[in-house]
């Protein structure tokens, strides 16, 4: 049996946005998130759980989604990808559909994307 609960407008907004994509109801999305949290909580050390809670409280999901296709969002993706191990791929200026494959910081090879 359901139980009414007060939820922040921000959480409901985030759930609404994700629920549309995941084909769940808003309540179903929140229940899904709760089940993930319930499953993970015993695996997290107290300090990690606190760090995740603090990090999640600083930026709402709706704000992050809105930022994806912006200069800040593209820089965040670029910085993240630069931290990953090789190979890396870079677009070739003036050549749509052509990428430069970087096997390491010195080895470069052009490849076509179809």
C-alpha positions in Angstrom: 0.0 0.0 0.0 1.3 3.5 -0.9 2.3 6.0 1.6 2.3 9.8 0.8 5.6 11.5 1.3 6.9 15.0 0.9 9.6 15.3 -1.8 11.5 18.3 -3.0 10.4 19.9 -6.2 13.9 19.4 -7.5 13.8 15.6 -7.0 10.4 15.3 -8.6 11.6 17.4 -11.6 14.7 15.2 -12.0 12.5 12.1 -11.7 10.1 13.4 -14.3 12.9 14.1 -16.8 14.5 10.7 -16.3 11.2 8.8 -16.2 10.3 10.0 -19.7 13.4 8.5 -21.1 13.3 5.3 -19.0 9.6 4.8 -19.6 8.7 4.7 -15.9 6.2 6.8 -13.9 7.6 9.5 -11.7 6.9 7.3 -8.6 8.4 4.3 -10.4 11.6 6.3 -11.1 11.9 7.4 -7.5 11.3 3.8 -6.3 14.0 2.6 -8.7 16.5 5.2 -7.4 15.6 4.1 -3.8 16.1 0.5 -4.6 19.6 1.2 -6.0 20.5 3.3 -2.9 19.2 0.6 -0.7 21.3 -2.0 -2.5 24.5 0.1 -2.5 24.3 1.6 1.0 25.8 -1.5 2.8 28.7 -1.5 0.3 29.7 2.1 1.0 32.0 3.1 3.8 30.5 5.9 5.9 32.9 8.5 4.5 32.2 7.5 0.9 28.4 7.7 1.5 28.8 11.1 3.0 30.9 12.3 0.1 28.3 11.0 -2.4 25.5 12.7 -0.5 27.4 16.0 -0.4 28.3 15.8 -4.1 24.8 15.0 -5.1 23.4 17.9 -3.1 25.6 20.5 -4.8 24.3 20.2 -8.4 20.8 19.0 -9.3 20.5 16.5 -12.2 18.3 18.9 -14.2 21.0 21.5 -14.0 23.6 19.1 -15.2 21.4 17.9 -18.1 20.8 21.5 -19.2 24.6 22.1 -19.2 25.5 19.1 -21.4 25.4 21.0 -24.8 27.2 24.1 -23.6 30.8 25.2 -23.6 31.1 24.2 -19.9 29.6 20.7 -20.6 31.9 20.1 -23.6 34.9 21.1 -21.5 33.9 18.7 -18.7 33.6 15.9 -21.3 36.9 16.8 -22.9 38.7 16.9 -19.5 37.2 13.6 -18.5 38.2 11.9 -21.8 41.7 13.3 -21.6 42.2 11.4 -18.3 41.3 8.0 -19.8 44.1 5.8 -21.1 44.9 5.7 -24.8 43.7 5.4 -27.5 42.1 8.9 -27.9 40.2 10.2 -30.9 40.2 13.9 -32.0 38.3 15.5 -34.9 40.4 16.7 -37.8 39.7 20.4 -38.4 37.9 21.1 -41.7 37.4 17.4 -42.4 33.9 16.3 -41.2 33.7 12.5 -40.6 37.5 12.2 -40.2 39.0 11.5 -36.8 42.6 11.4 -35.7 43.5 8.2 -33.7 46.0 8.9 -31.0 47.6 5.7 -29.9 49.8 7.6 -27.4 50.9 11.2 -27.0 53.0 11.0 -30.2 51.4 8.4 -32.5 48.7 9.8 -34.8 46.7 8.1 -37.5 43.7 9.5 -39.4 40.6 7.3 -39.7 37.3 7.8 -41.5 34.0 7.4 -39.6 31.1 6.3 -41.8 
